[in-house]
Amino acid sequence: MRRLLPLCLGAFLVTTTVVSADPKDGDQTKTADRPSAGLFLGATTNGDPERGGGAGGELGFVFDTPITKRARLRFDATRTSWDSKEDDGQGHIMAADTITMTTMRVSVVSVRRHSPHYASYSGFGLGAYRYDFARAPVTHHWHGGVHFIFGLEFLRRGERSAVNAEVRVHAMGGPDVRPETQVLMFKTEAAVGMKLRF
């Protein structure tokens, strides 16, 4: 899984090279209904800071494809990390570590077009969440979870590329390993990205 995002980045760059040119005038009308792939950068809050949670930056890859006129099937892969600390309530640190969370998610997204160049979308889905500790000698497992997405999409000239802004909320199983002792975790994200259509 450590190679996941670099591979996604490589795939995205190849996609960019292939489809970066705008389509011909006669081909533009259906571009918005094609599959797309993109990269996102964002900021996250992960769990309760008093129980080992924290904030961090996030890198993500997304691929989606139409399943109906107004719905798309979407796949996400993201990675974020934060400095996790557990204290005794009096300011004394009992445990500390750097935690990296990798996610793999699938969702169904409903798209509402407000103009030829602007759309909003929302959806929900299921995901798998993995916690990797930099120092703690623990066996790493995948934990299940659910998530909700709300976003805005701004199609650029030619409709080949789009700029997106999203907010996502997750509820998933926590690692329950010091210093991150939560059994149930909540994660929020704000992200911006660019998607290219095939």
Secondary structure, DSSP 8 states (H G I E B T S, - for coil): -TTHHHHHHHHHHHHHHHH-S---GGGGGGGGGS-EEEEEEEEEEES-GGGT-EEEEEEEEEEEEESSSSEEEEEEEEEEEEEEEEE-SSS-EEEEEEEEEEEEEEEEEEEEEEETTEEEEEEEEEEEEEEEESS------EEEEEEEEEEEEEE-TTSSEEEEEEEEEEEEE---BTTB--SEEEEEEEEEEEEEE-
